[in-house]
Amino acid sequence: YDIWEKRGYLSLCSGNKINYNDVYNWFVEMKRKYNFKMYRIGYDPYSAQYLVDQLTKYFGKSALDEVRQGVKTLSLPLQQLKAEFQNHNIVYDSPIMTWCLCNL
């Protein structure tokens, strides 16, 4: 992670656990710095109410989508994602994406 951070591929949270202020600040920075239009921000509702409240205040409720982590909610989207990769419809150039896909 340290190498990826130094190369600008990711941002680390302060401390040894997820810091929701850091996550919120990252979204705000991306919006301000790059003028990103946040179509949807997916979140797992478990222990995320503070983050959801902050993101809702800044981006609006319509920008957030609850995504529960589990077989019932992720099986179909992952099958669809696999099909998109097989059809070469997804292009990426990121060592983090490569690492995540290899773990998938």
N, C-alpha and C positions, 0 to 999 in steps of 0.2 A: 504494500500500500504506500509506503514512504516513497518508493521510486515513482509510482504512478502520480503521487501528489506533486513531486518535484517536476515532473514532466507536464503538469497541468491537466491530467486526465480526470482527477477527482479532488474533492475537498474532504478533509477529515474533520470529524467533530472533536471539540475539545474534551478532554477527559477520557475515561475508559468505558463509556456507554453512550448511547445515542443521546445527543443533546438537541432537543426539538427546536430550541432557539437557533442553533446553527443550521438546521434543516430549513427553517422558515427564512432565515437570512440569505441562504443560498438561492432560494426561489426569487426573493425580492431582488437580489443582486443580478440574477439572470435577466429579469424583467427590465431593470434599470440600465444595465450595461449593454445588453444586446437587443433590447426592445422585444423580447420574446412574447409571443401571444400564447398564453397558457390555455390551450384548448381544454384539456382535462388533466387534473392531478389525481392520480390514483393513490389510495391509502388503505392500509389495513386498520380497521377501527380499534383493534386491541391497543389500549393504552395510548391512544393518539388524540384524545379530545382536545388537549391544549393546542396541539399543532393544527388540528382541524379548525378550531375557533380562530386562530391567528390567520390562517390561510383564507378562511371565509371572509374575514374583515378586509383583507387586502385585495383578493381576487374575485370575491363573490361566491355565493353558494353554488352557482351553476358550473363553476370551474372544478369542482371536486366530485370524485367518484369513489364510492366505497368499494373496495376490492378485498373480499375476505380470502384469506390464504387457505386453500384446501382443495381436495380432489374435485368436489362438486363445482367449484367456481373456476378452477384453473385448467382442467382437462381439455375442454373444448377450445379455449383460446390457445393453448399450447399446440394442439393438433392443427389449428388454423395457422399458427406461426410456422410450424414445420412445413406446411404446404407452401407458404410464401417463400421460405428459404429454398425449397426444392424447385420452385418455379423461377428462382433467381430474381425475385421482386424486392428483395431487401439488400441494400448495399451498405456496408459499414467498414470503417477503418479504425478500429479501436482495440488495443490489447485487452482491455477490460471486457469488452463484448465477446471477444474470442475466448477468454478465460471462462466467462459465465456460460457460454454455449457448450464448451467442453465439459463443464460440470453438469449441464442439463442432461 
